[in-house]
Amino acid sequence: HCEHLLVNGEKMSKSKGNFYVLKDILEKGYSPKAVRYLLMGTHYRQQLSFTFEALDGAEHTIKKFKEFLMRLKAVTGNKDNHDLDKIITMAKDGFEKAMDDDLNTSVALASVFEFMNEVNKLAAEDKLSHKDALKAFNLMMELDKVLGILDFKDDVIQKEVAELVKRREDARKRKDYKLSDELREKIKLLGYYVDDTGKGGMVKKV
């Protein structure tokens, strides 16, 4: 994208003061995953218009990916949905077809979003089993071997859980039980639950 990059509507140029290197962007607090996603959102043969608003949008989308994976981890149903295999096959075929078409990453990402929407609908209607959710999770991990935009490693999740638990303990000390309950649900989405019996909350894996 370097030779096709526009910054705020103008070609990237040091003389115009709109030239950024990755280090500049990371120092502003943006994640490498968001930068990578932003670059993939436009075909490499087309001009990419870079703005920090677009980068903010990319950060938001990366968060949505993570929330989707959390939701899958939290599914506990036991009745398999036979339509899921067809949904997975269609998503995989659409993704591979797009990538075979001169690395059409924007269309490949559209296949991923369509897959997420379909699975989210099933999850909202309690029409997924734990086994189904695992299949969907594994497909996302498989596609990310190409995309490289997901960050869902156990150590990352455990760190986030620990931070949420600390925030929840602080909320309980302030007797802010509404926030405490909200944080408990966030912890649950990450695949953990809090047992408040005994001294302090004990965190256990679901």
Contacts in CASP RR format, 6 or more apart in sequence:
PFRMAT RR
TARGET T0000
AUTHOR 0000-0000-0000
METHOD contacts of the structure
MODEL  1
HCEHLLVNGEKMSKSKGNFYVLKDILEKGYSPKAVRYLLMGTHYRQQLSF
TFEALDGAEHTIKKFKEFLMRLKAVTGNKDNHDLDKIITMAKDGFEKAMD
DDLNTSVALASVFEFMNEVNKLAAEDKLSHKDALKAFNLMMELDKVLGIL
DFKDDVIQKEVAELVKRREDARKRKDYKLSDELREKIKLLGYYVDDTGKG
GMVKKV
1 39 0 8 1.000
1 42 0 8 1.000
1 44 0 8 1.000
1 48 0 8 1.000
2 12 0 8 1.000
4 44 0 8 1.000
4 45 0 8 1.000
4 46 0 8 1.000
4 47 0 8 1.000
4 48 0 8 1.000
5 11 0 8 1.000
5 12 0 8 1.000
5 47 0 8 1.000
5 48 0 8 1.000
5 50 0 8 1.000
6 12 0 8 1.000
6 47 0 8 1.000
6 48 0 8 1.000
6 49 0 8 1.000
6 50 0 8 1.000
7 18 0 8 1.000
7 19 0 8 1.000
7 20 0 8 1.000
7 49 0 8 1.000
7 50 0 8 1.000
7 51 0 8 1.000
8 18 0 8 1.000
8 49 0 8 1.000
8 50 0 8 1.000
8 51 0 8 1.000
9 49 0 8 1.000
10 16 0 8 1.000
10 18 0 8 1.000
12 18 0 8 1.000
12 19 0 8 1.000
12 20 0 8 1.000
12 50 0 8 1.000
13 19 0 8 1.000
20 50 0 8 1.000
22 32 0 8 1.000
22 35 0 8 1.000
25 35 0 8 1.000
25 55 0 8 1.000
26 32 0 8 1.000
26 35 0 8 1.000
28 52 0 8 1.000
30 55 0 8 1.000
30 59 0 8 1.000
31 59 0 8 1.000
31 62 0 8 1.000
33 62 0 8 1.000
33 148 0 8 1.000
33 149 0 8 1.000
33 150 0 8 1.000
33 151 0 8 1.000
34 55 0 8 1.000
34 57 0 8 1.000
34 58 0 8 1.000
34 59 0 8 1.000
34 61 0 8 1.000
34 62 0 8 1.000
35 55 0 8 1.000
35 58 0 8 1.000
36 147 0 8 1.000
36 148 0 8 1.000
36 149 0 8 1.000
37 58 0 8 1.000
37 61 0 8 1.000
37 62 0 8 1.000
37 147 0 8 1.000
37 149 0 8 1.000
38 48 0 8 1.000
38 50 0 8 1.000
38 54 0 8 1.000
38 55 0 8 1.000
38 58 0 8 1.000
39 48 0 8 1.000
40 105 0 8 1.000
40 106 0 8 1.000
40 109 0 8 1.000
40 147 0 8 1.000
40 149 0 8 1.000
41 48 0 8 1.000
41 105 0 8 1.000
41 106 0 8 1.000
41 109 0 8 1.000
42 48 0 8 1.000
42 106 0 8 1.000
43 102 0 8 1.000
43 103 0 8 1.000
43 104 0 8 1.000
43 105 0 8 1.000
43 106 0 8 1.000
44 103 0 8 1.000
44 105 0 8 1.000
45 102 0 8 1.000
62 149 0 8 1.000
62 151 0 8 1.000
64 116 0 8 1.000
65 116 0 8 1.000
65 140 0 8 1.000
65 149 0 8 1.000
65 150 0 8 1.000
66 150 0 8 1.000
66 151 0 8 1.000
66 152 0 8 1.000
67 189 0 8 1.000
68 116 0 8 1.000
68 119 0 8 1.000
68 120 0 8 1.000
68 140 0 8 1.000
69 137 0 8 1.000
69 140 0 8 1.000
69 150 0 8 1.000
69 152 0 8 1.000
70 189 0 8 1.000
70 190 0 8 1.000
70 191 0 8 1.000
71 120 0 8 1.000
71 123 0 8 1.000
71 189 0 8 1.000
72 119 0 8 1.000
72 123 0 8 1.000
72 133 0 8 1.000
72 134 0 8 1.000
72 136 0 8 1.000
72 137 0 8 1.000
72 140 0 8 1.000
73 133 0 8 1.000
73 137 0 8 1.000
73 189 0 8 1.000
73 190 0 8 1.000
73 191 0 8 1.000
73 206 0 8 1.000
74 188 0 8 1.000
74 189 0 8 1.000
74 191 0 8 1.000
74 206 0 8 1.000
75 123 0 8 1.000
75 128 0 8 1.000
75 129 0 8 1.000
75 130 0 8 1.000
75 132 0 8 1.000
75 133 0 8 1.000
76 130 0 8 1.000
76 206 0 8 1.000
77 126 0 8 1.000
77 128 0 8 1.000
77 129 0 8 1.000
77 130 0 8 1.000
78 129 0 8 1.000
78 130 0 8 1.000
79 129 0 8 1.000
80 129 0 8 1.000
80 131 0 8 1.000
80 132 0 8 1.000
81 122 0 8 1.000
81 127 0 8 1.000
81 128 0 8 1.000
81 129 0 8 1.000
81 132 0 8 1.000
83 122 0 8 1.000
84 119 0 8 1.000
84 122 0 8 1.000
84 128 0 8 1.000
84 132 0 8 1.000
84 135 0 8 1.000
84 136 0 8 1.000
85 135 0 8 1.000
87 115 0 8 1.000
87 118 0 8 1.000
87 119 0 8 1.000
88 115 0 8 1.000
88 135 0 8 1.000
88 136 0 8 1.000
88 139 0 8 1.000
90 115 0 8 1.000
91 111 0 8 1.000
91 112 0 8 1.000
91 114 0 8 1.000
91 115 0 8 1.000
91 118 0 8 1.000
91 139 0 8 1.000
92 139 0 8 1.000
92 142 0 8 1.000
92 143 0 8 1.000
94 108 0 8 1.000
94 111 0 8 1.000
95 108 0 8 1.000
95 111 0 8 1.000
95 112 0 8 1.000
95 143 0 8 1.000
95 146 0 8 1.000
98 104 0 8 1.000
98 105 0 8 1.000
98 107 0 8 1.000
98 108 0 8 1.000
98 110 0 8 1.000
98 111 0 8 1.000
99 105 0 8 1.000
99 108 0 8 1.000
99 146 0 8 1.000
101 107 0 8 1.000
108 146 0 8 1.000
108 147 0 8 1.000
109 147 0 8 1.000
112 140 0 8 1.000
112 143 0 8 1.000
112 147 0 8 1.000
115 136 0 8 1.000
115 139 0 8 1.000
119 128 0 8 1.000
119 136 0 8 1.000
122 128 0 8 1.000
122 132 0 8 1.000
123 133 0 8 1.000
128 136 0 8 1.000
140 150 0 8 1.000
141 150 0 8 1.000
141 152 0 8 1.000
144 150 0 8 1.000
157 190 0 8 1.000
157 191 0 8 1.000
160 190 0 8 1.000
161 187 0 8 1.000
161 190 0 8 1.000
161 192 0 8 1.000
161 203 0 8 1.000
164 183 0 8 1.000
164 186 0 8 1.000
164 187 0 8 1.000
164 190 0 8 1.000
165 183 0 8 1.000
165 187 0 8 1.000
165 194 0 8 1.000
165 201 0 8 1.000
165 203 0 8 1.000
167 183 0 8 1.000
168 179 0 8 1.000
168 180 0 8 1.000
168 183 0 8 1.000
168 184 0 8 1.000
168 187 0 8 1.000
168 194 0 8 1.000
169 200 0 8 1.000
169 201 0 8 1.000
171 177 0 8 1.000
171 179 0 8 1.000
171 180 0 8 1.000
171 183 0 8 1.000
172 180 0 8 1.000
184 193 0 8 1.000
184 194 0 8 1.000
187 193 0 8 1.000
187 194 0 8 1.000
187 203 0 8 1.000
188 206 0 8 1.000
191 205 0 8 1.000
191 206 0 8 1.000
192 203 0 8 1.000
192 204 0 8 1.000
192 205 0 8 1.000
192 206 0 8 1.000
193 203 0 8 1.000
193 204 0 8 1.000
193 206 0 8 1.000
194 201 0 8 1.000
194 202 0 8 1.000
194 203 0 8 1.000
194 204 0 8 1.000
195 201 0 8 1.000
195 202 0 8 1.000
195 203 0 8 1.000
195 204 0 8 1.000
196 202 0 8 1.000
END
